[in-house]
Amino acid sequence: MSASSQSPLLQVHDLSVWYPAGKAWVKAVRNVDFEIMPGEIVAIVGESGCGKTTLASALVGLRDWRSGELILDGNALDPRQAKTWKQLRTQVQMVFQDPFSSLNPRQTLSEILLGPQRANGISGSAAQIRAIEALEQVGLCATDLNKFPHAFSGGQRQRIGIARALALKTRLLVCDEPTSALDVSVQAQILLLLQDLRKRLGLSILLISHDLAVVRALADRVMVMYLGSVVEEIPAAQLFSCARHPYTRALLASVPTLRIGSPPQLLVGEIPSLTQLPSGCVFASRCAIARPQCKLAEPIFEKVAPNCRVRCPYHGDLA
């Protein structure tokens, strides 16, 4: 879906999230900038530990921001104030990775769907109507409201998690690996549901995923993270053919295939510690085209083509 003529729904500037680790700090997310347009699906990919989930959690106030600016629908919000998150959560909601632990087993669906609405000042018949509407939007029905989560399969529970967000009339879903805990056949159903909700409701979606094929099929744009920072931003349609950053190329080369004689190519080299990051490019110790200059200063995240940014001045050296 093209959103070029619209203003961004969400803008984030210079977002950093650090965790204390003894006398040091784990720099989980570092100086991240991005925006999401209305109706757009943006995917974030990268290795385990690259900061994807921390970034997603920070966007809904589940992690404290060390620095950064947050702009929602053109309005600047202070991420250090509690009222910001109360305002933001009426429009931005998270769908968690585990559909089993993300629902309270002691609550009925009615309580699960009405509770967040009451917390935001919506109650009575209006909240009930919203709850039923949200269930129907994800393929469930009003008769399910009196049931407990244990009565539903994993895929149905994930639908309930999505319905909980939709009941608030949210405009942006932050989905943290929403299918990784589900069977393969059910994964496809949830992904098709997200795509359908985007088309019918104009939802924006931030999708955290490790499945590059899913990302290419579902997303409009991809952000690639490595050790807390975004190293490449690229349209999803160009991911497999025009990736520029050496790390993105390495990720693509590591994907298993069925082609005989084409085994996955695994990355080698030492991974820097998140508490003692080098002064230069953090990927230099594993990069096939690294030069001495790469260890002197962190590369600039520069625009190299329409809708494309890359954090590597030597990306043109890649074949």
PyMOL commands that set and color helices and strands:
alter all, ss='L'
color gray80, all
select helices_A, chain A and resi 52-59+82-88+109-119+124-137+142-144+149-151+154-166+184-201+212-218+236-242+246-253+284-286+292-295+315-317
alter helices_A, ss='H'
color red, helices_A
select strands_A, chain A and resi 10-21+24-36+41-45+67-72+75-77+92-95+172-176+204-208+221-226+229-235+302-305+308-310
alter strands_A, ss='S'
color yellow, strands_A
deselect
rebuild
show_as cartoon
